[in-house]
Amino acid sequence: MDLSAQVKALPDRPGVYLFKGADGEVLYVGKAASLKKRVASYFQSGRPKDAKTTRLMREARDLEVIETASEEEALLLEAHWIKARRTRYNISLRDDKTYPSLRVTAEETYPRLYVGRGPVDPGIRVIGPFTDATGLKRAMRAIRRVIPYRTCRILPKRACLDYYLGLCSAPCEGRISPEAYREQMSRVLRLVEGNKEQVIREMTERMRQCAAERRYEEAARLRDQIAGLGELTVRSRRLNLSAALADLTSLLRLKQPPRRIEGFDISNIHGRQAVGSQVAFLDGKPDKNGYKRFRIKQVAGIDDYGMMREVVRRRYDEPGAGPLPDLILIDGGRGHLNAALEVLRELKLELPAVGIAKQFEHLYLPGEAEPLSLPPISRALQLLQRVRDEAHRFAIGYHRLLRGKAALGSALDEIPGVGPRKKQDLIVRFGSVEGMRRATVEELAQVRGISEGLARRIHKELNQ
């Protein structure tokens, strides 16, 4: 499809656009309140163009766009991409010190985040530059409403109005520890750099942990922050699967496009109710007929690598294992990838494999000393993230099922008068221990075989 045809199909939404050369090199990155109108302006006959834009349009052979939820998100994504690829036609932004940037007083116990220009003092971390100071400030105000941080030059002795407005955690009064504050600041900076999925996954796991430990206030705060981030961060609504598979083929130097990708993940809490999952994607889309789940049988205790070896072996070392994949994706870093590769060598299977680590979304390739880091809008990375996230979802779902059954059984086993039949009826009616805890005595007594006296006993035991 030629460029003019692509322009006609663009959405009238905010986003980032990338002009590419004949070899796929990204030449220029821009942001737009309306992708359709902004990109179309490059092709308007009679519109005057400067020398740089004329050269750019002469070299451009392809176009890629990424929709975002707002202009502010597009601004953050634009800056990240320019910094990652050092695009030739964005040279003025990269080299001009008059553009605004985000600055962090990284050496302070409670780092301050602010927008600045010009020379940078020692000990200051810089993110950017950005093309629009007003848009940048709007974006940071929106993020700050979700994840608070300090902006004051000197910590006051008492909490200021920002604390009561929910914009600061009041480190000045010690209402947050240095460790917790730095964790929040890390999330803010990763949001600015485009690592939305990583931040939300991390916060979701933390929320679940807090809920399991009955720290409900902290869990509720994290839940609200996660919901808020859904309105702030980049939304990649369309992924060209054919292009993503082609990018992946080139990136991993595969002999053919990976039509079938299988992703593996492990889920457990301190080795308990340990499970593994394997999902399959065909031509970039989930193939749920190829999903498998595994209850760990051969590994005891905390040994994720051993669990990964078991799951990969059970998937491929069995009669009628089904079609082999063109690519294996391992959720984890080098250790998890090496565990899978060890099994493949034992089974004499030459299958391409790659690991993706959650912390920085780094890709680990066999035989490569350093991990590969891709920008968040890389189509190849987005496809791998989809496979990884689906494997993670599938594993977590099975783990929760087993954990829920174990918790439900242990909670009811201690109550006299609740046998296997009554236990099953309670499970069907309320679904979980938490559902039973929330139920009234009257609701419990409505279950077949549960008298009012037994209902009172169950209610008392579960809520004491």
TORKOL-4160 file (C-alpha; in steps of 0.2 Angstrom, whole numbers, padded with zeros to 4 digits, m for minus):
464
<pt num="1" X="0000" Y="0000" Z="0000"/>
<pt num="2" X="0007" Y="0017" Z="m0005"/>
<pt num="3" X="0009" Y="0031" Z="0008"/>
<pt num="4" X="m0006" Y="0041" Z="0001"/>
<pt num="5" X="m0017" Y="0026" Z="0003"/>
<pt num="6" X="m0011" Y="0023" Z="0020"/>
<pt num="7" X="m0015" Y="0041" Z="0025"/>
<pt num="8" X="m0033" Y="0039" Z="0020"/>
<pt num="9" X="m0036" Y="0025" Z="0032"/>
<pt num="10" X="m0028" Y="0034" Z="0047"/>
<pt num="11" X="m0040" Y="0037" Z="0062"/>
<pt num="12" X="m0045" Y="0054" Z="0068"/>
<pt num="13" X="m0037" Y="0051" Z="0085"/>
<pt num="14" X="m0021" Y="0056" Z="0095"/>
<pt num="15" X="m0006" Y="0046" Z="0092"/>
<pt num="16" X="0012" Y="0045" Z="0086"/>
<pt num="17" X="0017" Y="0043" Z="0067"/>
<pt num="18" X="0033" Y="0036" Z="0060"/>
<pt num="19" X="0040" Y="0039" Z="0043"/>
<pt num="20" X="0052" Y="0025" Z="0037"/>
<pt num="21" X="0064" Y="0023" Z="0023"/>
<pt num="22" X="0066" Y="0009" Z="0010"/>
<pt num="23" X="0076" Y="m0002" Z="0022"/>
<pt num="24" X="0064" Y="0000" Z="0037"/>
<pt num="25" X="0074" Y="0013" Z="0046"/>
<pt num="26" X="0064" Y="0025" Z="0056"/>
<pt num="27" X="0067" Y="0043" Z="0048"/>
<pt num="28" X="0056" Y="0054" Z="0058"/>
<pt num="29" X="0044" Y="0053" Z="0073"/>
<pt num="30" X="0030" Y="0065" Z="0076"/>
<pt num="31" X="0015" Y="0067" Z="0087"/>
<pt num="32" X="m0003" Y="0073" Z="0083"/>
<pt num="33" X="m0019" Y="0077" Z="0090"/>
<pt num="34" X="m0027" Y="0069" Z="0075"/>
<pt num="35" X="m0016" Y="0057" Z="0065"/>
<pt num="36" X="m0027" Y="0058" Z="0050"/>
<pt num="37" X="m0026" Y="0077" Z="0049"/>
<pt num="38" X="m0008" Y="0079" Z="0054"/>
<pt num="39" X="m0001" Y="0066" Z="0042"/>
<pt num="40" X="m0012" Y="0071" Z="0028"/>
<pt num="41" X="m0004" Y="0089" Z="0029"/>
<pt num="42" X="0013" Y="0082" Z="0023"/>
<pt num="43" X="0004" Y="0077" Z="0006"/>
<pt num="44" X="m0006" Y="0093" Z="0003"/>
<pt num="45" X="m0001" Y="0100" Z="m0014"/>
<pt num="46" X="0004" Y="0118" Z="m0014"/>
<pt num="47" X="0008" Y="0118" Z="0005"/>
<pt num="48" X="0026" Y="0126" Z="0008"/>
<pt num="49" X="0039" Y="0114" Z="0015"/>
<pt num="50" X="0056" Y="0117" Z="0022"/>
<pt num="51" X="0071" Y="0109" Z="0015"/>
<pt num="52" X="0071" Y="0096" Z="0029"/>
<pt num="53" X="0053" Y="0091" Z="0026"/>
<pt num="54" X="0056" Y="0090" Z="0007"/>
<pt num="55" X="0071" Y="0078" Z="0010"/>
<pt num="56" X="0061" Y="0067" Z="0022"/>
<pt num="57" X="0046" Y="0065" Z="0010"/>
<pt num="58" X="0058" Y="0061" Z="m0004"/>
<pt num="59" X="0065" Y="0046" Z="0007"/>
<pt num="60" X="0049" Y="0040" Z="0016"/>
<pt num="61" X="0043" Y="0024" Z="0009"/>
<pt num="62" X="0032" Y="0017" Z="0024"/>
<pt num="63" X="0022" Y="0024" Z="0038"/>
<pt num="64" X="0017" Y="0017" Z="0055"/>
<pt num="65" X="0005" Y="0024" Z="0068"/>
<pt num="66" X="0002" Y="0021" Z="0086"/>
<pt num="67" X="m0015" Y="0027" Z="0093"/>
<pt num="68" X="m0014" Y="0034" Z="0111"/>
<pt num="69" X="m0028" Y="0039" Z="0123"/>
<pt num="70" X="m0023" Y="0058" Z="0123"/>
<pt num="71" X="m0010" Y="0071" Z="0116"/>
<pt num="72" X="m0001" Y="0070" Z="0132"/>
<pt num="73" X="0002" Y="0051" Z="0130"/>
<pt num="74" X="0008" Y="0054" Z="0112"/>
<pt num="75" X="0020" Y="0067" Z="0118"/>
<pt num="76" X="0028" Y="0055" Z="0130"/>
<pt num="77" X="0029" Y="0041" Z="0117"/>
<pt num="78" X="0037" Y="0053" Z="0104"/>
<pt num="79" X="0051" Y="0057" Z="0116"/>
<pt num="80" X="0054" Y="0039" Z="0120"/>
<pt num="81" X="0055" Y="0034" Z="0102"/>
<pt num="82" X="0067" Y="0048" Z="0097"/>
<pt num="83" X="0079" Y="0044" Z="0111"/>
<pt num="84" X="0078" Y="0025" Z="0108"/>
<pt num="85" X="0082" Y="0027" Z="0089"/>
<pt num="86" X="0090" Y="0044" Z="0087"/>
<pt num="87" X="0080" Y="0047" Z="0071"/>
<pt num="88" X="0089" Y="0057" Z="0058"/>
<pt num="89" X="0076" Y="0070" Z="0055"/>
<pt num="90" X="0072" Y="0074" Z="0073"/>
<pt num="91" X="0090" Y="0080" Z="0076"/>
<pt num="92" X="0084" Y="0098" Z="0081"/>
<pt num="93" X="0075" Y="0090" Z="0096"/>
<pt num="94" X="0089" Y="0079" Z="0101"/>
<pt num="95" X="0102" Y="0093" Z="0101"/>
<pt num="96" X="0093" Y="0109" Z="0106"/>
<pt num="97" X="0095" Y="0112" Z="0125"/>
<pt num="98" X="0080" Y="0124" Z="0125"/>
<pt num="99" X="0067" Y="0110" Z="0124"/>
<pt num="100" X="0060" Y="0105" Z="0141"/>
<pt num="101" X="0065" Y="0089" Z="0149"/>
<pt num="102" X="0060" Y="0080" Z="0165"/>
<pt num="103" X="0073" Y="0081" Z="0179"/>
<pt num="104" X="0075" Y="0070" Z="0194"/>
<pt num="105" X="0085" Y="0074" Z="0210"/>
<pt num="106" X="0091" Y="0056" Z="0210"/>
<pt num="107" X="0103" Y="0058" Z="0224"/>
<pt num="108" X="0090" Y="0064" Z="0237"/>
<pt num="109" X="0082" Y="0052" Z="0249"/>
<pt num="110" X="0065" Y="0057" Z="0242"/>
<pt num="111" X="0069" Y="0062" Z="0224"/>
<pt num="112" X="0060" Y="0078" Z="0217"/>
<pt num="113" X="0053" Y="0077" Z="0199"/>
<pt num="114" X="0051" Y="0093" Z="0189"/>
<pt num="115" X="0051" Y="0101" Z="0172"/>
<pt num="116" X="0067" Y="0110" Z="0167"/>
<pt num="117" X="0077" Y="0118" Z="0153"/>
<pt num="118" X="0095" Y="0122" Z="0149"/>
<pt num="119" X="0110" Y="0116" Z="0159"/>
<pt num="120" X="0109" Y="0101" Z="0171"/>
<pt num="121" X="0116" Y="0101" Z="0188"/>
<pt num="122" X="0127" Y="0086" Z="0194"/>
<pt num="123" X="0117" Y="0072" Z="0202"/>
<pt num="124" X="0101" Y="0076" Z="0191"/>
<pt num="125" X="0094" Y="0062" Z="0180"/>
<pt num="126" X="0086" Y="0069" Z="0164"/>
<pt num="127" X="0072" Y="0061" Z="0154"/>
<pt num="128" X="0068" Y="0069" Z="0137"/>
<pt num="129" X="0068" Y="0082" Z="0129"/>
<pt num="130" X="0050" Y="0084" Z="0124"/>
<pt num="131" X="0043" Y="0095" Z="0111"/>
<pt num="132" X="0029" Y="0103" Z="0120"/>
<pt num="133" X="0031" Y="0110" Z="0138"/>
<pt num="134" X="0013" Y="0113" Z="0141"/>
<pt num="135" X="0008" Y="0096" Z="0135"/>
<pt num="136" X="0022" Y="0089" Z="0146"/>
<pt num="137" X="0016" Y="0098" Z="0162"/>
<pt num="138" X="m0002" Y="0092" Z="0158"/>
<pt num="139" X="0004" Y="0074" Z="0157"/>
<pt num="140" X="0014" Y="0075" Z="0173"/>
<pt num="141" X="m0001" Y="0082" Z="0182"/>
<pt num="142" X="m0012" Y="0068" Z="0176"/>
<pt num="143" X="0001" Y="0055" Z="0182"/>
<pt num="144" X="0003" Y="0064" Z="0198"/>
<pt num="145" X="m0015" Y="0062" Z="0202"/>
<pt num="146" X="m0013" Y="0043" Z="0201"/>
<pt num="147" X="0004" Y="0041" Z="0208"/>
<pt num="148" X="0009" Y="0055" Z="0220"/>
<pt num="149" X="0027" Y="0062" Z="0221"/>
<pt num="150" X="0035" Y="0078" Z="0228"/>
<pt num="151" X="0039" Y="0094" Z="0217"/>
<pt num="152" X="0045" Y="0106" Z="0231"/>
<pt num="153" X="0063" Y="0112" Z="0230"/>
<pt num="154" X="0066" Y="0110" Z="0249"/>
<pt num="155" X="0056" Y="0097" Z="0260"/>
<pt num="156" X="0045" Y="0108" Z="0272"/>
<pt num="157" X="0043" Y="0103" Z="0290"/>
<pt num="158" X="0024" Y="0100" Z="0288"/>
<pt num="159" X="0014" Y="0092" Z="0275"/>
<pt num="160" X="0008" Y="0105" Z="0262"/>
<pt num="161" X="m0009" Y="0106" Z="0253"/>
<pt num="162" X="m0002" Y="0094" Z="0239"/>
<pt num="163" X="m0004" Y="0080" Z="0252"/>
<pt num="164" X="m0022" Y="0084" Z="0256"/>
<pt num="165" X="m0026" Y="0085" Z="0237"/>
<pt num="166" X="m0018" Y="0067" Z="0235"/>
<pt num="167" X="m0003" Y="0074" Z="0225"/>
<pt num="168" X="0011" Y="0070" Z="0237"/>
<pt num="169" X="0014" Y="0056" Z="0250"/>
<pt num="170" X="0021" Y="0069" Z="0263"/>
<pt num="171" X="0038" Y="0062" Z="0265"/>
<pt num="172" X="0042" Y="0078" Z="0275"/>
<pt num="173" X="0032" Y="0071" Z="0289"/>
<pt num="174" X="0038" Y="0053" Z="0287"/>
<pt num="175" X="0021" Y="0047" Z="0280"/>
<pt num="176" X="0030" Y="0036" Z="0268"/>
<pt num="177" X="0047" Y="0027" Z="0269"/>
<pt num="178" X="0061" Y="0031" Z="0257"/>
<pt num="179" X="0060" Y="0013" Z="0250"/>
<pt num="180" X="0041" Y="0015" Z="0246"/>
<pt num="181" X="0043" Y="0032" Z="0239"/>
<pt num="182" X="0057" Y="0027" Z="0228"/>
<pt num="183" X="0046" Y="0012" Z="0222"/>
<pt num="184" X="0032" Y="0025" Z="0217"/>
<pt num="185" X="0045" Y="0036" Z="0209"/>
<pt num="186" X="0051" Y="0021" Z="0199"/>
<pt num="187" X="0034" Y="0018" Z="0193"/>
<pt num="188" X="0031" Y="0036" Z="0187"/>
<pt num="189" X="0048" Y="0036" Z="0177"/>
<pt num="190" X="0044" Y="0020" Z="0169"/>
<pt num="191" X="0027" Y="0026" Z="0164"/>
<pt num="192" X="0035" Y="0042" Z="0156"/>
<pt num="193" X="0047" Y="0030" Z="0147"/>
<pt num="194" X="0032" Y="0020" Z="0140"/>
<pt num="195" X="0033" Y="0004" Z="0150"/>
<pt num="196" X="0015" Y="0004" Z="0155"/>
<pt num="197" X="0012" Y="m0015" Z="0154"/>
<pt num="198" X="0027" Y="m0018" Z="0166"/>
<pt num="199" X="0020" Y="m0006" Z="0179"/>
<pt num="200" X="0003" Y="m0012" Z="0178"/>
<pt num="201" X="0008" Y="m0030" Z="0180"/>
<pt num="202" X="0019" Y="m0026" Z="0194"/>
<pt num="203" X="0006" Y="m0016" Z="0203"/>
<pt num="204" X="m0007" Y="m0030" Z="0200"/>
<pt num="205" X="0004" Y="m0043" Z="0208"/>
<pt num="206" X="0007" Y="m0032" Z="0223"/>
<pt num="207" X="m0011" Y="m0028" Z="0225"/>
<pt num="208" X="m0015" Y="m0047" Z="0225"/>
<pt num="209" X="m0001" Y="m0050" Z="0238"/>
<pt num="210" X="m0008" Y="m0036" Z="0249"/>
<pt num="211" X="m0026" Y="m0043" Z="0248"/>
<pt num="212" X="m0019" Y="m0061" Z="0252"/>
<pt num="213" X="m0010" Y="m0054" Z="0268"/>
<pt num="214" X="m0026" Y="m0044" Z="0272"/>
<pt num="215" X="m0018" Y="m0027" Z="0270"/>
<pt num="216" X="m0034" Y="m0021" Z="0262"/>
<pt num="217" X="m0031" Y="m0003" Z="0263"/>
<pt num="218" X="m0015" Y="m0004" Z="0253"/>
<pt num="219" X="m0023" Y="m0016" Z="0241"/>
<pt num="220" X="m0037" Y="m0004" Z="0238"/>
<pt num="221" X="m0025" Y="0010" Z="0235"/>
<pt num="222" X="m0016" Y="0000" Z="0222"/>
<pt num="223" X="m0032" Y="m0005" Z="0214"/>
<pt num="224" X="m0037" Y="0013" Z="0212"/>
<pt num="225" X="m0020" Y="0017" Z="0204"/>
<pt num="226" X="m0021" Y="0003" Z="0192"/>
<pt num="227" X="m0038" Y="0009" Z="0186"/>
<pt num="228" X="m0032" Y="0027" Z="0185"/>
<pt num="229" X="m0017" Y="0021" Z="0174"/>
<pt num="230" X="m0029" Y="0014" Z="0162"/>
<pt num="231" X="m0035" Y="0031" Z="0157"/>
<pt num="232" X="m0017" Y="0038" Z="0156"/>
<pt num="233" X="m0006" Y="0027" Z="0146"/>
<pt num="234" X="m0003" Y="0022" Z="0128"/>
<pt num="235" X="m0016" Y="0011" Z="0121"/>
<pt num="236" X="m0010" Y="0001" Z="0106"/>
<pt num="237" X="m0027" Y="m0003" Z="0098"/>
<pt num="238" X="m0021" Y="m0010" Z="0082"/>
<pt num="239" X="m0006" Y="m0022" Z="0079"/>
<pt num="240" X="m0003" Y="m0027" Z="0061"/>
<pt num="241" X="0000" Y="m0045" Z="0064"/>
<pt num="242" X="0008" Y="m0049" Z="0047"/>
<pt num="243" X="0021" Y="m0034" Z="0050"/>
<pt num="244" X="0024" Y="m0040" Z="0068"/>
<pt num="245" X="0028" Y="m0058" Z="0062"/>
<pt num="246" X="0039" Y="m0051" Z="0048"/>
<pt num="247" X="0048" Y="m0040" Z="0061"/>
<pt num="248" X="0050" Y="m0054" Z="0073"/>
<pt num="249" X="0057" Y="m0065" Z="0059"/>
<pt num="250" X="0070" Y="m0052" Z="0055"/>
<pt num="251" X="0074" Y="m0048" Z="0073"/>
<pt num="252" X="0077" Y="m0066" Z="0079"/>
<pt num="253" X="0085" Y="m0071" Z="0062"/>
<pt num="254" X="0073" Y="m0085" Z="0060"/>
<pt num="255" X="0072" Y="m0096" Z="0044"/>
<pt num="256" X="0054" Y="m0093" Z="0042"/>
<pt num="257" X="0040" Y="m0082" Z="0050"/>
<pt num="258" X="0035" Y="m0090" Z="0066"/>
<pt num="259" X="0017" Y="m0094" Z="0062"/>
<pt num="260" X="0015" Y="m0105" Z="0077"/>
<pt num="261" X="0022" Y="m0098" Z="0094"/>
<pt num="262" X="0020" Y="m0107" Z="0110"/>
<pt num="263" X="0022" Y="m0097" Z="0127"/>
<pt num="264" X="0027" Y="m0105" Z="0144"/>
<pt num="265" X="0024" Y="m0098" Z="0161"/>
<pt num="266" X="0026" Y="m0104" Z="0179"/>
<pt num="267" X="0015" Y="m0098" Z="0194"/>
<pt num="268" X="0016" Y="m0102" Z="0212"/>
<pt num="269" X="0018" Y="m0095" Z="0229"/>
<pt num="270" X="0033" Y="m0101" Z="0238"/>
<pt num="271" X="0032" Y="m0117" Z="0229"/>
<pt num="272" X="0014" Y="m0121" Z="0234"/>
<pt num="273" X="0000" Y="m0125" Z="0221"/>
<pt num="274" X="0014" Y="m0124" Z="0208"/>
<pt num="275" X="0007" Y="m0124" Z="0190"/>
<pt num="276" X="0014" Y="m0121" Z="0173"/>
<pt num="277" X="0005" Y="m0115" Z="0157"/>
<pt num="278" X="0008" Y="m0117" Z="0138"/>
<pt num="279" X="m0002" Y="m0106" Z="0126"/>
<pt num="280" X="m0002" Y="m0106" Z="0107"/>
<pt num="281" X="m0003" Y="m0092" Z="0095"/>
<pt num="282" X="m0006" Y="m0096" Z="0076"/>
<pt num="283" X="m0003" Y="m0082" Z="0064"/>
<pt num="284" X="m0002" Y="m0069" Z="0079"/>
<pt num="285" X="m0019" Y="m0075" Z="0086"/>
<pt num="286" X="m0023" Y="m0086" Z="0101"/>
<pt num="287" X="m0026" Y="m0104" Z="0096"/>
<pt num="288" X="m0035" Y="m0110" Z="0112"/>
<pt num="289" X="m0036" Y="m0128" Z="0106"/>
<pt num="290" X="m0017" Y="m0128" Z="0108"/>
<pt num="291" X="m0018" Y="m0122" Z="0126"/>
<pt num="292" X="m0011" Y="m0134" Z="0140"/>
<pt num="293" X="m0010" Y="m0133" Z="0159"/>
<pt num="294" X="0002" Y="m0143" Z="0170"/>
<pt num="295" X="0001" Y="m0146" Z="0189"/>
<pt num="296" X="0019" Y="m0147" Z="0194"/>
<pt num="297" X="0023" Y="m0165" Z="0200"/>
<pt num="298" X="0041" Y="m0168" Z="0200"/>
<pt num="299" X="0048" Y="m0152" Z="0208"/>
<pt num="300" X="0046" Y="m0148" Z="0227"/>
<pt num="301" X="0050" Y="m0132" Z="0235"/>
<pt num="302" X="0055" Y="m0115" Z="0227"/>
<pt num="303" X="0063" Y="m0120" Z="0210"/>
<pt num="304" X="0056" Y="m0110" Z="0196"/>
<pt num="305" X="0070" Y="m0117" Z="0184"/>
<pt num="306" X="0066" Y="m0135" Z="0189"/>
<pt num="307" X="0047" Y="m0131" Z="0186"/>
<pt num="308" X="0051" Y="m0124" Z="0169"/>
<pt num="309" X="0061" Y="m0139" Z="0164"/>
<pt num="310" X="0047" Y="m0151" Z="0169"/>
<pt num="311" X="0034" Y="m0141" Z="0160"/>
<pt num="312" X="0044" Y="m0140" Z="0144"/>
<pt num="313" X="0048" Y="m0159" Z="0145"/>
<pt num="314" X="0030" Y="m0164" Z="0148"/>
<pt num="315" X="0024" Y="m0153" Z="0133"/>
<pt num="316" X="0037" Y="m0160" Z="0120"/>
<pt num="317" X="0042" Y="m0177" Z="0127"/>
<pt num="318" X="0025" Y="m0187" Z="0124"/>
<pt num="319" X="0017" Y="m0197" Z="0111"/>
<pt num="320" X="0006" Y="m0187" Z="0100"/>
<pt num="321" X="0012" Y="m0170" Z="0107"/>
<pt num="322" X="0004" Y="m0161" Z="0092"/>
<pt num="323" X="0012" Y="m0149" Z="0080"/>
<pt num="324" X="0029" Y="m0141" Z="0085"/>
<pt num="325" X="0030" Y="m0122" Z="0086"/>
<pt num="326" X="0041" Y="m0111" Z="0075"/>
<pt num="327" X="0046" Y="m0101" Z="0090"/>
<pt num="328" X="0045" Y="m0104" Z="0109"/>
<pt num="329" X="0043" Y="m0090" Z="0121"/>
<pt num="330" X="0048" Y="m0092" Z="0139"/>
<pt num="331" X="0042" Y="m0080" Z="0152"/>
<pt num="332" X="0058" Y="m0076" Z="0162"/>
<pt num="333" X="0076" Y="m0071" Z="0160"/>
<pt num="334" X="0091" Y="m0080" Z="0155"/>
<pt num="335" X="0090" Y="m0093" Z="0169"/>
<pt num="336" X="0072" Y="m0098" Z="0163"/>
<pt num="337" X="0077" Y="m0098" Z="0145"/>
<pt num="338" X="0092" Y="m0109" Z="0149"/>
<pt num="339" X="0081" Y="m0122" Z="0158"/>
<pt num="340" X="0070" Y="m0123" Z="0143"/>
<pt num="341" X="0085" Y="m0125" Z="0131"/>
<pt num="342" X="0092" Y="m0139" Z="0142"/>
<pt num="343" X="0077" Y="m0149" Z="0139"/>
<pt num="344" X="0076" Y="m0146" Z="0121"/>
<pt num="345" X="0094" Y="m0152" Z="0119"/>
<pt num="346" X="0090" Y="m0168" Z="0129"/>
<pt num="347" X="0075" Y="m0171" Z="0117"/>
<pt num="348" X="0086" Y="m0167" Z="0102"/>
<pt num="349" X="0073" Y="m0153" Z="0096"/>
<pt num="350" X="0080" Y="m0139" Z="0086"/>
<pt num="351" X="0067" Y="m0126" Z="0090"/>
<pt num="352" X="0070" Y="m0107" Z="0091"/>
<pt num="353" X="0067" Y="m0100" Z="0108"/>
<pt num="354" X="0068" Y="m0083" Z="0117"/>
<pt num="355" X="0065" Y="m0077" Z="0135"/>
<pt num="356" X="0056" Y="m0061" Z="0140"/>
<pt num="357" X="0060" Y="m0054" Z="0157"/>
<pt num="358" X="0046" Y="m0044" Z="0166"/>
<pt num="359" X="0057" Y="m0031" Z="0174"/>
<pt num="360" X="0063" Y="m0021" Z="0159"/>
<pt num="361" X="0054" Y="m0031" Z="0145"/>
<pt num="362" X="0072" Y="m0037" Z="0139"/>
<pt num="363" X="0073" Y="m0051" Z="0127"/>
<pt num="364" X="0086" Y="m0065" Z="0130"/>
<pt num="365" X="0092" Y="m0074" Z="0115"/>
<pt num="366" X="0102" Y="m0091" Z="0115"/>
<pt num="367" X="0121" Y="m0087" Z="0114"/>
<pt num="368" X="0119" Y="m0068" Z="0116"/>
<pt num="369" X="0129" Y="m0061" Z="0131"/>
<pt num="370" X="0118" Y="m0046" Z="0133"/>
<pt num="371" X="0099" Y="m0045" Z="0132"/>
<pt num="372" X="0090" Y="m0035" Z="0118"/>
<pt num="373" X="0080" Y="m0020" Z="0123"/>
<pt num="374" X="0066" Y="m0014" Z="0111"/>
<pt num="375" X="0056" Y="0002" Z="0112"/>
<pt num="376" X="0038" Y="0000" Z="0118"/>
<pt num="377" X="0030" Y="0003" Z="0101"/>
<pt num="378" X="0040" Y="m0011" Z="0092"/>
<pt num="379" X="0028" Y="m0022" Z="0084"/>
<pt num="380" X="0039" Y="m0038" Z="0087"/>
<pt num="381" X="0039" Y="m0034" Z="0106"/>
<pt num="382" X="0020" Y="m0031" Z="0106"/>
<pt num="383" X="0017" Y="m0048" Z="0099"/>
<pt num="384" X="0029" Y="m0056" Z="0111"/>
<pt num="385" X="0020" Y="m0047" Z="0125"/>
<pt num="386" X="0003" Y="m0053" Z="0120"/>
<pt num="387" X="0009" Y="m0071" Z="0120"/>
<pt num="388" X="0018" Y="m0069" Z="0137"/>
<pt num="389" X="0003" Y="m0060" Z="0145"/>
<pt num="390" X="m0009" Y="m0074" Z="0139"/>
<pt num="391" X="0003" Y="m0087" Z="0146"/>
<pt num="392" X="0004" Y="m0078" Z="0162"/>
<pt num="393" X="m0015" Y="m0076" Z="0163"/>
<pt num="394" X="m0018" Y="m0094" Z="0159"/>
<pt num="395" X="m0006" Y="m0099" Z="0173"/>
<pt num="396" X="m0012" Y="m0087" Z="0186"/>
<pt num="397" X="m0030" Y="m0093" Z="0183"/>
<pt num="398" X="m0025" Y="m0111" Z="0186"/>
<pt num="399" X="m0015" Y="m0107" Z="0201"/>
<pt num="400" X="m0030" Y="m0097" Z="0208"/>
<pt num="401" X="m0041" Y="m0112" Z="0205"/>
<pt num="402" X="m0030" Y="m0124" Z="0215"/>
<pt num="403" X="m0026" Y="m0111" Z="0228"/>
<pt num="404" X="m0045" Y="m0107" Z="0230"/>
<pt num="405" X="m0049" Y="m0126" Z="0232"/>
<pt num="406" X="m0036" Y="m0128" Z="0245"/>
<pt num="407" X="m0041" Y="m0113" Z="0255"/>
<pt num="408" X="m0059" Y="m0118" Z="0254"/>
<pt num="409" X="m0056" Y="m0136" Z="0259"/>
<pt num="410" X="m0045" Y="m0131" Z="0274"/>
<pt num="411" X="m0057" Y="m0118" Z="0280"/>
<pt num="412" X="m0072" Y="m0129" Z="0280"/>
<pt num="413" X="m0063" Y="m0145" Z="0286"/>
<pt num="414" X="m0062" Y="m0138" Z="0304"/>
<pt num="415" X="m0080" Y="m0135" Z="0306"/>
<pt num="416" X="m0090" Y="m0149" Z="0314"/>
<pt num="417" X="m0105" Y="m0154" Z="0304"/>
<pt num="418" X="m0099" Y="m0149" Z="0287"/>
<pt num="419" X="m0095" Y="m0165" Z="0277"/>
<pt num="420" X="m0090" Y="m0167" Z="0258"/>
<pt num="421" X="m0108" Y="m0165" Z="0252"/>
<pt num="422" X="m0112" Y="m0149" Z="0262"/>
<pt num="423" X="m0094" Y="m0142" Z="0257"/>
<pt num="424" X="m0098" Y="m0145" Z="0238"/>
<pt num="425" X="m0115" Y="m0136" Z="0240"/>
<pt num="426" X="m0107" Y="m0121" Z="0249"/>
<pt num="427" X="m0094" Y="m0120" Z="0235"/>
<pt num="428" X="m0107" Y="m0120" Z="0221"/>
<pt num="429" X="m0117" Y="m0107" Z="0230"/>
<pt num="430" X="m0104" Y="m0095" Z="0236"/>
<pt num="431" X="m0088" Y="m0099" Z="0225"/>
<pt num="432" X="m0075" Y="m0095" Z="0238"/>
<pt num="433" X="m0071" Y="m0093" Z="0256"/>
<pt num="434" X="m0072" Y="m0074" Z="0254"/>
<pt num="435" X="m0089" Y="m0076" Z="0247"/>
<pt num="436" X="m0094" Y="m0086" Z="0262"/>
<pt num="437" X="m0087" Y="m0073" Z="0274"/>
<pt num="438" X="m0097" Y="m0060" Z="0266"/>
<pt num="439" X="m0113" Y="m0070" Z="0267"/>
<pt num="440" X="m0126" Y="m0068" Z="0281"/>
<pt num="441" X="m0132" Y="m0082" Z="0292"/>
<pt num="442" X="m0148" Y="m0081" Z="0283"/>
<pt num="443" X="m0140" Y="m0083" Z="0266"/>
<pt num="444" X="m0129" Y="m0098" Z="0273"/>
<pt num="445" X="m0145" Y="m0106" Z="0280"/>
<pt num="446" X="m0153" Y="m0106" Z="0262"/>
<pt num="447" X="m0140" Y="m0119" Z="0256"/>
<pt num="448" X="m0147" Y="m0137" Z="0256"/>
<pt num="449" X="m0143" Y="m0146" Z="0272"/>
<pt num="450" X="m0137" Y="m0131" Z="0281"/>
<pt num="451" X="m0147" Y="m0128" Z="0297"/>
<pt num="452" X="m0148" Y="m0111" Z="0305"/>
<pt num="453" X="m0137" Y="m0117" Z="0319"/>
<pt num="454" X="m0124" Y="m0124" Z="0307"/>
<pt num="455" X="m0125" Y="m0108" Z="0297"/>
<pt num="456" X="m0121" Y="m0098" Z="0313"/>
<pt num="457" X="m0106" Y="m0109" Z="0317"/>
<pt num="458" X="m0100" Y="m0107" Z="0299"/>
<pt num="459" X="m0102" Y="m0089" Z="0300"/>
<pt num="460" X="m0093" Y="m0088" Z="0316"/>
<pt num="461" X="m0078" Y="m0099" Z="0311"/>
<pt num="462" X="m0075" Y="m0090" Z="0295"/>
<pt num="463" X="m0076" Y="m0072" Z="0302"/>
<pt num="464" X="m0067" Y="m0074" Z="0319"/>
